[in-house]
Amino acid sequence: MDHADLEDLISRCALRDRAAFEALFDATSAKLLAVCLRVLSNKTSAEDAMQDAYVKIWTHAGRYQTTGHSPMTWLITIARNTAIDQLRKRKFASDVDDPALALASAEPGPEAMAVAASSARRLSGCMDELPAERAAAVRGAYLDGRSYAELAEEFKQPLNTMRTWLRRGLIALRECMSDG
C-alpha cells in the first residue's frame, strides 16, 4: 500500500470510518506488531501494546497531518511510544514489588528538596541567558508538551529552524548547568 492510500485511510479514520480503520489495520498491523515486539521482547505484551496503539491511532487520526513524510512513520511512532510506555509501566511495577521500596516514602526528603530547589534556581538562571524567543520555545516544547510544528507556526519560523532553536537551546542549558 502506498503513502497516498495510507493517508486516505488515516483521514477516513478521522471521520470514524470503521471500514477504513479495518483496512488500515490489515495493511499495517504486521509492521506495528514487529515494532512493539522489538521494544518489549514478549509477544503477548507486544500484542497488548499494538492494540493500545491502534486505539490511539483511531482516537488521534484527526491530528495526522500530511507532511510529505511516510504515514508509516506516524503509525510506527505511535506504536513504538506505546510499547515504551508499557515497558516503563512494567519496570515501575517491578520496582514497587521490592519490599524495601514499599516501606520507603514517596515524598522527597529535606535534602532532596533543597537540591531540587537549587537546581530549579540554576535552571531558571540558565533559561534567562537564552534569547527570549528561544527560551519561550524551549518552555513550550519541554514543559508544555507542544509540538515542533505548533511552535514553528507560533514563532513564524520554518520547522527545521525551530528544531535547531530547540536543539541549541538544550545544548546551551546543559553547558550552563554543568558550569555551575
C-alpha positions in Angstrom: 0.0 0.0 0.0 1.5 3.4 -0.9 1.7 6.7 1.0 -1.4 8.1 -0.6 -3.5 5.1 0.2 -2.4 5.1 3.9 -3.0 8.8 4.2 -6.5 8.3 2.7 -7.2 5.6 5.3 -6.0 7.7 8.1 -8.1 10.7 7.0 -11.2 8.4 6.8 -10.4 7.0 10.3 -10.6 10.7 11.5 -14.1 10.7 10.1 -14.8 7.5 12.1 -15.0 5.2 9.1 -14.7 1.7 10.6 -14.1 0.0 7.2 -11.1 2.4 6.7 -9.8 1.5 10.1 -10.1 -2.2 9.4 -8.2 -1.7 6.1 -5.5 0.3 7.9 -5.2 -2.4 10.5 -4.9 -5.1 7.8 -2.3 -3.1 5.9 -0.1 -2.1 8.9 -0.6 -4.5 11.8 2.3 -6.8 10.9 4.8 -3.9 10.8 3.5 -2.3 14.0 3.5 -5.7 15.9 7.1 -6.1 14.9 7.9 -2.6 16.2 6.2 -3.4 19.6 7.9 -6.8 19.7 11.3 -5.3 19.2 10.7 -3.0 22.2 9.0 -5.4 24.5 10.6 -8.8 23.5 7.3 -10.6 24.5 4.6 -11.5 22.0 1.7 -11.1 24.5 2.9 -7.7 25.7 3.6 -6.6 22.1 0.1 -7.6 21.1 -1.3 -5.6 24.0 0.8 -2.6 23.1 -0.2 -2.8 19.5 -3.9 -2.9 20.5 -3.4 0.2 22.6 -1.5 1.9 19.7 -4.5 1.3 17.4 -6.8 2.8 19.9 -4.6 5.9 19.9 -4.5 5.9 16.1 -8.3 5.7 15.9 -8.6 8.4 18.6 -6.0 10.8 17.2 -6.3 10.2 13.4 -7.6 13.7 13.1 -4.3 15.0 14.3 -2.4 13.4 11.4 -1.0 16.0 9.0 0.2 15.3 5.5 3.8 16.5 5.6 5.4 14.6 2.7 6.8 12.0 5.1 5.6 8.5 5.1 2.4 8.0 7.1 4.0 4.7 8.3 6.4 6.9 10.3 3.5 8.4 12.2 2.0 5.0 12.8 5.3 3.4 13.9 6.0 6.4 16.2 2.7 5.8 18.0 3.3 2.0 18.3 6.9 2.5 19.5 5.9 5.1 22.1 3.0 3.0 23.3 5.4 0.0 23.7 7.9 2.1 25.5 5.2 3.4 27.9 4.2 -0.2 28.6 7.8 -1.1 29.2 8.1 1.7 31.7 5.0 0.7 33.5 6.3 -2.9 33.7 9.6 -1.6 35.1 7.8 0.7 37.6 5.5 -2.2 38.7 8.5 -4.5 39.3 10.2 -1.7 41.3 7.2 -1.3 43.5 7.2 -5.0 44.3 10.5 -4.5 46.0 9.8 -4.8 49.8 12.4 -2.1 50.6 10.5 0.4 48.3 7.2 -0.5 49.9 8.4 0.9 53.2 10.1 4.0 51.7 8.2 7.2 51.5 7.4 8.5 48.0 7.9 12.1 49.3 11.4 13.6 48.8 13.4 14.2 52.0 14.6 17.7 53.1 18.0 17.2 51.3 16.4 16.2 48.0 14.0 19.1 48.2 17.0 21.5 48.8 18.9 20.1 45.9 15.8 20.3 43.7 15.2 23.9 44.7 18.9 24.8 44.0 18.7 23.1 40.6 15.5 24.8 39.7 17.1 28.2 40.5 20.1 27.4 38.4 17.9 26.2 35.5 15.8 29.4 35.7 19.0 31.5 35.6 20.2 29.5 32.6 16.9 29.9 30.9 17.2 33.7 31.4 20.5 33.6 29.5 18.8 32.3 26.3 17.2 34.8 23.9 13.6 35.4 25.0 12.0 33.7 21.9 14.2 30.6 22.2 13.6 30.3 26.0 9.8 30.5 25.3 10.2 27.8 22.6 12.1 25.5 24.9 9.4 26.0 27.6 6.7 25.4 25.1 8.3 22.1 23.9 9.6 20.6 27.0 7.4 22.0 29.8 4.1 22.4 27.9 4.5 19.5 25.6 3.8 21.5 22.4 5.0 20.0 19.1 7.7 21.5 16.9 5.1 22.3 14.2 3.0 24.2 16.7 6.0 26.2 17.9 7.2 26.9 14.4 3.8 28.3 13.5 3.6 30.4 16.7 7.1 31.9 16.2 6.7 32.1 12.4 9.8 30.1 11.8 10.4 27.1 9.4 10.1 23.8 11.1 13.8 23.0 10.7 14.7 26.3 12.3 12.5 25.5 15.3 14.3 22.2 15.6 17.6 24.0 15.6 16.5 26.5 18.1 15.4 23.7 20.5 18.5 21.6 20.0 20.8 24.6 20.5 18.7 25.8 23.5 19.1 22.4 25.2 22.9 22.3 24.5 23.2 25.8 26.0 21.2 24.8 29.0 23.3 21.6 29.5 26.5 23.7 29.3 25.2 26.3 31.7 24.0 23.7 34.2 27.3 21.9 34.1 29.3 25.1 34.6 27.6 25.9 37.9 
